[in-house]
């Protein structure tokens, strides 16, 4: 997925202009296939969740316009899933627009509104934010092999038990990058990531 910047429709251009004036934390992304551009912190937060969803292949910000009776609408995301599903997504506080839902159905595309409570419930959002702080780093090969070999021997290790494995990079930087790149996995839902959090080889 990628944007064409030639002959850009006015609605998309306006969405780009709006998003380009904003800056939201964290800055790093893993599976965004274009320029990360968000019109709100809530959209940025959904981007964090998309990056740690094991079924998401890629996502694109402000992908196209959907023509509605009230004028063109630019969704926050287009998301590609590993089963081949392509879904447009918009973040909303509580309730989405019926006009957009109807227009998407007429256009034959899958569209979904994601409400704030779905994004903010539980520990997943905060854990994903913490991991994405290290998205632009990289775990060196030596350290990757050390951890994967240790996991092959033990089956699983706590984060605290992994700390001594790394020689070339800070342990949590290494662990975060490997989680984001689907080499290892940790539970993001039950609690904040801590010394007792179990680390395993990635599997679906």
C-alpha positions as CSV (number, residue, x, y, z in Angstrom):
1,X,0.0,0.0,0.0
2,X,1.3,3.5,-0.8
3,X,-0.1,6.9,-1.5
4,X,0.1,8.6,-4.9
5,X,0.9,12.3,-4.4
6,X,-0.1,13.2,-8.0
7,X,-3.5,14.5,-8.7
8,X,-4.5,14.1,-5.0
9,X,-8.2,14.6,-4.4
10,X,-9.0,17.8,-2.4
11,X,-10.4,15.9,0.5
12,X,-7.2,13.8,0.9
13,X,-5.0,16.9,0.5
14,X,-7.0,18.6,3.2
15,X,-6.7,15.6,5.5
16,X,-2.9,15.5,4.9
17,X,-2.7,19.2,5.6
18,X,-4.5,18.8,8.9
19,X,-2.5,15.8,10.0
20,X,0.8,17.3,9.0
21,X,0.4,20.0,11.6
22,X,0.0,17.5,14.4
23,X,2.6,15.5,16.4
24,X,1.7,12.6,18.6
25,X,3.7,10.2,20.7
26,X,5.1,7.6,20.1
27,X,6.8,8.5,16.9
28,X,7.9,5.1,15.7
29,X,5.8,2.7,13.7
30,X,6.4,-0.9,12.5
31,X,3.7,-1.7,9.9
32,X,2.7,1.7,8.6
33,X,3.4,1.4,4.8
34,X,3.3,5.1,4.2
35,X,4.0,8.3,6.0
36,X,2.5,8.1,9.6
37,X,0.0,10.9,9.7
38,X,-2.7,11.3,12.4
39,X,-5.4,13.8,12.9
40,X,-5.8,13.1,16.6
41,X,-4.2,11.3,19.5
42,X,-6.9,8.8,19.4
43,X,-6.0,7.9,15.8
44,X,-2.3,7.6,16.9
45,X,-3.4,5.3,19.7
46,X,-5.2,3.0,17.3
47,X,-2.1,3.0,15.1
48,X,-0.2,1.7,18.2
49,X,-2.7,-1.2,18.6
50,X,-2.5,-2.0,14.9
51,X,1.3,-2.4,15.2
52,X,1.0,-5.0,17.9
53,X,-2.0,-6.9,16.3
54,X,-0.4,-10.2,15.2
55,X,-3.0,-10.5,12.3
56,X,-2.2,-7.1,10.8
57,X,0.1,-7.1,7.8
58,X,0.2,-3.4,7.1
59,X,-1.7,-0.2,7.6
60,X,-1.9,3.1,5.8
61,X,-3.0,6.5,7.1
62,X,-5.6,8.7,5.3
63,X,-5.7,6.2,2.4
64,X,-8.6,7.5,0.1
65,X,-11.9,9.2,0.1
66,X,-15.3,7.7,0.5
67,X,-18.0,9.7,-1.2
68,X,-21.0,10.2,1.1
69,X,-24.2,12.3,0.7
70,X,-22.6,14.8,3.0
71,X,-19.4,15.1,0.9
72,X,-16.2,13.1,0.7
73,X,-14.9,11.4,3.8
74,X,-11.2,10.3,4.4
75,X,-10.9,7.4,6.8
76,X,-8.1,7.4,9.4
77,X,-6.7,4.0,8.2
78,X,-6.7,1.3,5.6
79,X,-5.7,-2.0,7.3
80,X,-4.5,-5.2,5.5
81,X,-5.0,-8.4,7.5
82,X,-3.1,-11.7,6.9
83,X,-6.3,-13.4,5.8
84,X,-6.6,-11.0,2.9
85,X,-9.2,-8.7,4.5
86,X,-8.9,-5.0,3.7
87,X,-10.7,-2.7,6.2
88,X,-11.1,1.0,6.4
89,X,-11.1,2.3,10.0
90,X,-12.1,5.5,11.7
91,X,-11.7,6.4,15.4
92,X,-14.6,8.1,17.1
93,X,-15.5,9.1,20.6
94,X,-18.7,7.2,20.9
95,X,-20.7,6.8,17.7
96,X,-19.8,6.8,14.0
97,X,-21.6,8.5,11.1
98,X,-24.4,6.5,9.5
99,X,-23.7,8.3,6.2
100,X,-20.2,6.9,6.1
101,X,-21.4,3.4,7.0
102,X,-24.0,3.5,4.2
103,X,-21.5,5.0,1.7
104,X,-19.0,2.3,2.4
105,X,-21.6,-0.4,2.0
106,X,-22.7,1.0,-1.3
107,X,-19.0,1.2,-2.5
108,X,-18.6,-2.4,-1.5
109,X,-15.8,-1.8,1.0
110,X,-15.4,-2.9,4.6
111,X,-15.5,0.0,7.0
112,X,-15.5,0.0,10.8
113,X,-15.7,2.7,13.5
114,X,-13.5,2.1,16.5
115,X,-14.7,3.9,19.6
116,X,-12.5,5.3,22.4
117,X,-13.4,2.7,25.0
118,X,-12.3,-0.1,22.6
119,X,-8.9,1.6,22.2
120,X,-8.3,2.5,25.9
121,X,-9.6,-0.6,27.7
122,X,-7.0,-2.7,29.5
123,X,-3.2,-2.6,29.4
124,X,-2.6,-3.2,25.7
125,X,-2.5,0.5,24.6
126,X,0.1,1.5,27.3
127,X,2.2,-1.6,26.6
128,X,2.1,-0.9,22.9
129,X,3.2,2.7,23.5
130,X,6.1,1.5,25.6
131,X,7.2,-1.0,23.0
132,X,7.0,1.5,20.1
133,X,9.4,3.8,21.9
134,X,12.0,1.4,20.6
135,X,10.6,0.9,17.1
136,X,13.4,2.7,15.4
137,X,16.2,0.7,17.1
138,X,17.4,-2.7,16.1
139,X,18.5,-5.8,18.1
140,X,21.9,-6.9,16.9
141,X,22.2,-10.5,15.5
142,X,24.4,-11.7,18.4
143,X,21.8,-10.6,21.0
144,X,18.9,-12.0,18.9
145,X,20.5,-15.4,18.7
146,X,21.4,-15.4,22.4
147,X,17.8,-14.8,23.4
148,X,16.2,-17.2,20.9
149,X,18.6,-19.9,21.9
150,X,17.8,-19.4,25.5
151,X,14.1,-19.5,24.8
152,X,14.5,-22.7,22.7
153,X,16.2,-24.3,25.8
154,X,13.9,-23.0,28.4
155,X,10.6,-22.7,26.6
156,X,9.8,-19.3,28.2
157,X,11.7,-16.8,30.4
158,X,10.6,-13.9,32.4
159,X,11.7,-10.4,31.3
160,X,13.9,-10.3,34.5
161,X,15.6,-13.6,33.5
162,X,16.3,-12.2,30.0
163,X,18.2,-9.2,31.2
164,X,21.6,-10.9,31.4
165,X,21.3,-12.3,27.9
166,X,22.1,-9.1,26.0
167,X,25.6,-7.8,25.4
168,X,25.3,-5.2,22.7
169,X,22.1,-3.2,23.4
170,X,20.0,-2.4,26.4
171,X,17.8,-5.4,27.3
172,X,14.4,-3.7,27.1
173,X,15.3,-2.0,23.8
174,X,16.2,-5.4,22.4
175,X,13.1,-7.2,23.8
176,X,10.8,-4.4,22.6
177,X,12.2,-4.5,19.0
178,X,12.0,-8.3,18.9
179,X,8.4,-8.2,20.1
180,X,7.4,-5.6,17.5
181,X,9.1,-7.6,14.8
182,X,7.3,-10.8,15.8
183,X,10.4,-12.8,16.9
184,X,9.2,-13.1,20.5
185,X,5.9,-12.5,22.2
186,X,4.7,-11.2,25.6
187,X,1.3,-10.8,27.0
188,X,0.1,-7.2,26.4
189,X,-3.3,-7.5,28.0
190,X,-3.1,-8.9,31.5
191,X,-0.8,-6.3,33.1
192,X,1.9,-3.7,32.4
193,X,5.1,-5.3,31.1
194,X,7.3,-6.0,34.1
195,X,10.2,-8.2,35.4
196,X,7.7,-11.1,35.8
197,X,6.2,-10.9,32.3
198,X,6.9,-14.1,30.4
199,X,8.7,-14.0,27.1
200,X,8.2,-16.8,24.5
201,X,9.0,-17.4,20.8
202,X,6.4,-15.8,18.6
203,X,3.6,-18.0,17.4
204,X,0.0,-17.2,16.4
